[in-house]
């Protein structure tokens, strides 16, 4: 029987997940809720589901699971409410901007033996998964160094910046999870630098738009993350893993992978314009993994604990920039 879903939040990421759920033959989108009725109705009209309130979805007997795409400051409360109601929860990152609140939320999940999966979609990108598969096969020997480049085509509105929790918790958090995914060991040390190079208004809002982070594990493995809120050439997403016997990398992806040669030289089409198109397959695959877990086929991962650790690395990076030093993860977690 298909897993019956309720969608909480009909904004940009809500639309992405609505497409993923309805594109899976093992799932059915039953209802959508949003504070903006028109946004909810647009998804309902497109996919033939109901518009309901969050309370109605909570009480509904025809809904097995929910996808939480609401503002970050609502995530933890909603997770707790729906887990207590016996519904499985897929929640967009982060669970909360406070480590203490995340820990409290996860205690509730454990107490009610709930199912919680956190949306770190990049683990499910077929190109990044292929990199991890080569690591697991031993193709490059023991992992020694990871390099992650992640640059957005443009900065979000300053109003969003002000409530995002900052670049480390909003943007780099994806790369922290990817670093853990590729290193195969937990990070113990974090050192970060940050600047405002794209938009002075971002600095006035108390945030940064250009950051570099170095992560280190107890055995000395390293990961370097490079983030920018500006890439004039498109959505820049690359990873490279260097090992004792070689290297494996995933290059940028394009909607059309061709190369044109002329007297002017070689050219290729532009990159994807943002995450909605670059990670379409990843969003579908993570929802498929969540559905499979509910059927007893595999685990609902990334887990709440994965979300907690990624947020701890973000907090360590914030602390490193503020205090201009290497920060041990044990200081914040």
Backbone torsions as a table, in degrees:
resi	resn	phi	psi	omega
1	UNK	NA	142.0	-178.6
2	UNK	-66.5	143.7	174.4
3	UNK	-75.5	128.6	-175.1
4	UNK	-97.0	122.1	-171.7
5	UNK	-108.8	147.8	164.9
6	UNK	-114.3	138.0	-179.9
7	UNK	-108.8	121.8	179.4
8	UNK	-105.3	104.6	-177.6
9	UNK	109.9	121.5	-176.1
10	UNK	-117.8	26.8	178.0
11	UNK	-81.4	-155.1	-175.0
12	UNK	-58.7	-49.5	-178.9
13	UNK	-75.2	-28.0	175.3
14	UNK	-62.1	-39.9	178.0
15	UNK	-63.8	-39.2	179.2
16	UNK	-61.8	-45.4	-178.2
17	UNK	-73.6	-31.4	175.3
18	UNK	-60.2	-41.8	178.2
19	UNK	-65.0	-40.8	-179.2
20	UNK	-66.2	-44.9	-179.3
21	UNK	-64.2	-48.5	-177.2
22	UNK	-71.4	-17.0	178.2
23	UNK	-86.1	-2.0	-178.7
24	UNK	-104.6	122.7	-177.8
25	UNK	-65.1	-17.0	-179.5
26	UNK	-92.8	8.6	-176.7
27	UNK	-134.1	157.0	175.2
28	UNK	-139.1	127.7	175.9
29	UNK	-86.1	111.1	-175.1
30	UNK	-90.0	-42.0	-174.7
31	UNK	-153.5	156.0	177.3
32	UNK	-131.8	144.1	177.0
33	UNK	-130.0	141.5	176.2
34	UNK	-158.5	149.0	178.6
35	UNK	-66.0	-21.1	177.3
36	UNK	-102.5	102.8	-175.9
37	UNK	-53.5	-37.7	-178.1
38	UNK	-64.7	-37.5	179.6
39	UNK	-66.2	-43.8	178.3
40	UNK	-64.0	-41.7	-178.2
41	UNK	-65.2	-34.7	179.3
42	UNK	-62.1	-42.9	177.7
43	UNK	-69.0	-41.0	178.6
44	UNK	-59.7	-42.5	179.5
45	UNK	-66.6	-38.2	-177.2
46	UNK	-71.7	-37.9	-172.9
47	UNK	-113.9	1.5	174.9
48	UNK	71.1	36.0	177.3
49	UNK	-110.8	175.7	179.5
50	UNK	-85.9	156.8	165.9
51	UNK	-101.9	120.9	-179.8
52	UNK	-134.5	166.1	173.4
53	UNK	-80.1	163.8	176.3
54	UNK	-61.0	-41.6	179.1
55	UNK	-61.2	-38.9	179.6
56	UNK	-67.5	-38.7	177.2
57	UNK	-67.1	-37.6	178.8
58	UNK	-60.1	-42.1	-176.0
59	UNK	-86.9	-10.3	-172.7
60	UNK	-66.7	134.9	177.0
61	UNK	-88.0	-10.8	-180.0
62	UNK	-99.6	19.3	177.9
63	UNK	-129.9	126.5	-177.8
64	UNK	-97.2	-30.2	-172.3
65	UNK	-149.1	158.9	178.0
66	UNK	-129.4	151.8	171.5
67	UNK	-112.5	118.1	-176.1
68	UNK	-95.2	114.9	-179.4
69	UNK	-127.7	26.0	-179.5
70	UNK	-83.8	174.5	177.1
71	UNK	-55.8	148.3	-174.2
72	UNK	-52.8	-40.0	-175.2
73	UNK	-69.7	-3.5	175.7
74	UNK	-102.5	-12.3	-170.8
75	UNK	-58.4	-54.0	-174.4
76	UNK	-60.6	-44.8	179.7
77	UNK	-61.3	-43.7	-179.2
78	UNK	-67.3	-40.4	177.0
79	UNK	-56.3	-49.3	-178.3
80	UNK	-61.4	-45.3	-178.3
81	UNK	-61.9	-44.0	-175.5
82	UNK	-77.9	-32.6	174.9
83	UNK	-64.8	-43.0	177.4
84	UNK	-62.3	-29.1	179.3
85	UNK	-83.3	-0.3	176.7
86	UNK	84.3	17.3	180.0
87	UNK	-103.2	143.4	176.4
88	UNK	-73.6	149.5	-174.4
89	UNK	-128.8	126.8	166.4
90	UNK	-110.0	123.0	-176.0
91	UNK	-125.2	133.7	173.4
92	UNK	-63.1	150.2	177.7
93	UNK	-71.1	155.8	-15.9
94	UNK	-85.6	167.8	177.0
95	UNK	-65.2	-38.4	175.7
96	UNK	-165.7	167.5	177.5
97	UNK	-88.5	-6.6	180.0
98	UNK	-109.4	124.5	177.7
99	UNK	-60.0	-39.6	-179.8
100	UNK	-61.5	-41.7	179.7
101	UNK	-68.5	-37.4	177.5
102	UNK	-62.8	-45.6	179.1
103	UNK	-59.5	-42.8	178.4
104	UNK	-61.5	-43.6	179.8
105	UNK	-62.9	-44.1	-178.6
106	UNK	-66.5	-29.7	174.6
107	UNK	-63.1	-40.1	177.9
108	UNK	-65.5	-42.8	178.6
109	UNK	-59.4	-46.0	-179.8
110	UNK	-66.0	-41.5	-178.2
111	UNK	-61.0	-33.1	-178.2
112	UNK	-101.3	9.3	179.4
113	UNK	50.3	44.1	-177.3
114	UNK	-82.9	164.7	175.4
115	UNK	-105.3	121.4	179.4
116	UNK	-134.6	126.7	174.5
117	UNK	-124.2	137.9	-177.5
118	UNK	-105.9	139.0	-172.3
119	UNK	-80.1	71.4	168.4
120	UNK	-95.9	81.4	-169.3
121	UNK	-64.5	-23.6	-172.6
122	UNK	-66.9	-22.6	174.8
123	UNK	-60.1	-23.7	-173.9
124	UNK	-99.3	-1.2	175.5
125	UNK	-62.3	129.2	-176.0
126	UNK	-59.9	-30.6	-179.7
127	UNK	-74.0	-43.1	178.5
128	UNK	-70.0	-36.8	176.5
129	UNK	-63.0	-35.9	178.9
130	UNK	-65.7	-35.8	175.6
131	UNK	-62.3	-47.7	179.3
132	UNK	-61.9	-37.7	179.8
133	UNK	-62.7	-39.6	178.2
134	UNK	-66.9	-36.6	175.7
135	UNK	-62.2	-47.0	-178.3
136	UNK	-63.5	-31.8	178.9
137	UNK	-76.8	-11.3	-178.6
138	UNK	83.9	16.6	-175.1
139	UNK	-62.5	-29.3	-178.9
140	UNK	-115.7	15.1	-178.8
141	UNK	74.6	-148.3	-180.0
142	UNK	-80.8	132.3	178.5
143	UNK	-63.1	134.0	178.6
144	UNK	-121.1	-43.9	-176.1
145	UNK	-141.5	138.0	177.8
146	UNK	-120.3	136.2	176.2
147	UNK	-123.6	124.5	-178.2
148	UNK	-123.2	123.0	175.5
149	UNK	-112.6	123.6	-178.8
150	UNK	-141.8	109.4	-177.1
151	UNK	-132.3	126.7	179.4
152	UNK	-78.2	151.8	178.6
153	UNK	-67.6	-23.3	178.9
154	UNK	-166.9	158.6	-178.0
155	UNK	-76.5	148.4	175.5
156	UNK	-73.5	170.2	177.9
157	UNK	-60.3	149.7	-178.6
158	UNK	-61.1	-33.4	177.3
159	UNK	-59.4	-37.0	176.4
160	UNK	-69.4	-43.3	179.0
161	UNK	-53.8	-42.5	-175.6
162	UNK	-62.8	-27.4	-178.4
163	UNK	-113.2	9.7	-175.1
164	UNK	-82.2	-17.9	-173.7
165	UNK	91.0	-1.4	178.8
166	UNK	97.6	160.6	-173.5
167	UNK	-59.2	-36.5	-177.9
168	UNK	-67.4	-39.0	-178.5
169	UNK	-84.9	-21.5	-176.1
170	UNK	-98.1	-43.2	-174.1
171	UNK	-108.6	-54.7	-176.3
172	UNK	-65.2	-21.4	-178.3
173	UNK	-56.3	-33.9	175.4
174	UNK	-63.3	-39.7	-177.9
175	UNK	-75.0	-31.0	173.5
176	UNK	-61.9	-43.2	178.6
177	UNK	-66.4	-40.2	179.1
178	UNK	-65.2	-37.6	177.7
179	UNK	-60.9	-45.2	177.7
180	UNK	-62.1	-41.5	-179.2
181	UNK	-60.2	-36.0	-176.0
182	UNK	-93.3	-34.4	-178.9
183	UNK	-68.7	-37.3	-178.3
184	UNK	77.4	8.0	177.0
185	UNK	-140.4	156.5	178.5
186	UNK	-76.9	144.0	178.1
187	UNK	-78.0	137.1	179.1
188	UNK	-113.3	-24.5	-177.8
189	UNK	-131.7	143.4	179.9
190	UNK	-134.9	132.6	171.0
191	UNK	-135.0	132.0	-174.2
192	UNK	-136.0	150.9	171.1
193	UNK	-126.9	152.5	-176.6
194	UNK	-149.7	150.9	-179.9
195	UNK	-151.1	166.4	173.1
196	UNK	-112.5	103.1	-176.5
197	UNK	-119.1	-14.6	-173.9
198	UNK	-98.1	-50.9	-173.9
199	UNK	-145.0	114.2	179.8
200	UNK	-56.1	-28.2	-179.9
201	UNK	-64.7	-29.7	176.4
202	UNK	-65.3	-40.6	176.2
203	UNK	-64.2	-40.5	178.7
204	UNK	-64.0	-26.4	178.7
205	UNK	-83.1	-0.6	176.9
206	UNK	89.9	16.9	-177.4
207	UNK	-124.3	-178.2	178.6
208	UNK	-123.8	163.3	177.2
209	UNK	-125.8	-2.9	-178.5
210	UNK	-141.7	116.1	-175.4
211	UNK	-138.7	153.6	172.1
212	UNK	-130.3	138.0	-179.3
213	UNK	-133.6	134.2	172.6
214	UNK	-111.8	127.2	177.9
215	UNK	-112.0	147.7	179.5
216	UNK	-140.1	140.0	177.1
217	UNK	-97.2	173.4	-178.4
218	UNK	-63.3	-28.9	-179.5
219	UNK	-90.0	-0.8	176.4
220	UNK	101.6	-4.0	176.0
221	UNK	-60.8	146.7	-175.7
222	UNK	-128.5	151.4	172.6
223	UNK	-136.2	133.4	176.5
224	UNK	-113.3	128.0	179.5
225	UNK	-115.4	130.8	177.4
226	UNK	-120.3	119.9	-179.0
227	UNK	-123.6	141.5	170.5
228	UNK	-145.1	146.2	175.7
229	UNK	-84.9	7.1	-179.8
230	UNK	-141.8	124.9	170.3
231	UNK	-141.4	103.4	-173.1
232	UNK	-65.1	-14.0	-175.2
233	UNK	-100.8	2.4	178.4
234	UNK	125.3	-168.3	-176.0
235	UNK	-84.3	105.9	-171.3
236	UNK	-92.8	111.1	-176.2
237	UNK	-135.8	102.9	-177.6
238	UNK	-137.0	147.2	172.2
239	UNK	-136.5	150.9	175.9
240	UNK	-143.1	135.0	178.3
241	UNK	-124.0	121.3	179.5
242	UNK	-101.8	132.6	-179.9
243	UNK	-128.3	-179.6	-176.3
244	UNK	-66.1	-22.5	-178.4
245	UNK	-117.9	7.5	-179.7
246	UNK	156.8	-159.8	-174.4
247	UNK	-143.7	146.8	173.7
248	UNK	-133.6	139.5	-175.3
249	UNK	-140.7	154.5	172.3
250	UNK	-121.5	119.5	-177.0
251	UNK	-87.4	175.0	176.4
252	UNK	-61.0	148.0	178.5
253	UNK	-107.5	152.3	179.9
254	UNK	-128.7	150.7	176.2
255	UNK	-58.1	-33.7	176.7
256	UNK	-129.2	121.1	-177.3
257	UNK	-99.3	83.9	175.8
258	UNK	-132.0	166.2	176.3
259	UNK	-133.5	134.7	-178.1
260	UNK	-112.8	129.9	178.6
261	UNK	-116.8	133.4	177.1
262	UNK	-149.2	-172.6	178.8
263	UNK	-65.7	-16.6	179.2
264	UNK	-86.8	-8.5	-179.9
265	UNK	119.4	-160.3	-178.1
266	UNK	-104.7	135.2	176.8
267	UNK	-135.2	154.5	176.2
268	UNK	-130.5	157.7	-179.9
269	UNK	-64.2	164.4	179.4
270	UNK	-63.4	163.2	174.3
271	UNK	-72.5	171.3	170.5
272	UNK	-57.9	150.9	-175.7
273	UNK	-82.6	-24.2	176.5
274	UNK	-171.6	-173.2	-171.1
275	UNK	-66.0	-27.7	-176.3
276	UNK	-60.8	-34.6	178.4
277	UNK	-98.8	-35.7	-178.9
278	UNK	-62.6	-38.0	-173.4
279	UNK	-111.6	27.3	179.1
280	UNK	-55.0	-48.0	-179.7
281	UNK	-65.3	-36.1	-179.3
282	UNK	-66.3	-42.6	178.6
283	UNK	-62.8	-40.7	178.3
284	UNK	-65.5	-41.0	-176.9
285	UNK	-69.1	-36.7	-179.6
286	UNK	-69.4	-38.2	176.6
287	UNK	-65.6	-39.0	176.9
288	UNK	-62.0	-38.7	177.8
289	UNK	-65.6	-41.2	177.8
290	UNK	-62.2	-45.3	179.5
291	UNK	-62.6	-43.7	179.3
292	UNK	-61.2	-39.9	179.2
293	UNK	-62.4	-37.1	179.4
294	UNK	-68.6	-20.5	178.0
295	UNK	-96.2	8.7	179.0
296	UNK	81.9	13.7	-179.7
297	UNK	-109.2	87.3	-179.6
298	UNK	96.0	-177.3	-176.5
299	UNK	-106.8	153.9	175.7
300	UNK	-83.8	82.2	-179.1
301	UNK	-127.0	142.7	9.2
302	UNK	-65.3	142.3	-176.1
303	UNK	-93.0	177.3	174.4
304	UNK	-60.2	-35.3	178.6
305	UNK	-66.3	-36.4	175.1
306	UNK	-61.6	-40.8	177.3
307	UNK	-63.1	-39.2	179.1
308	UNK	-63.4	-46.0	-177.4
309	UNK	-67.4	-40.6	178.4
310	UNK	-61.6	-39.9	177.9
311	UNK	-67.1	-36.5	177.9
312	UNK	-63.0	-39.5	177.5
313	UNK	-65.5	-36.9	176.4
314	UNK	-64.2	-43.9	178.2
315	UNK	-62.5	-39.2	178.1
316	UNK	-63.9	-38.3	178.3
317	UNK	-66.1	-42.1	176.9
318	UNK	-58.7	-44.9	-179.0
319	UNK	-66.4	-37.8	179.6
320	UNK	-63.7	-43.2	179.0
321	UNK	-65.2	-44.3	-176.8
322	UNK	-65.2	-37.5	-173.7
323	UNK	-105.6	-1.1	176.3
324	UNK	53.4	54.0	-178.8
325	UNK	-157.8	168.6	172.1
326	UNK	-73.0	133.4	-179.6
327	UNK	-115.4	129.8	174.1
328	UNK	-78.3	135.5	-179.3
329	UNK	-60.3	-31.1	178.7
330	UNK	-62.7	-17.4	177.9
331	UNK	-72.6	-25.0	-175.5
332	UNK	-112.1	-26.1	-174.3
333	UNK	-88.2	NA	NA
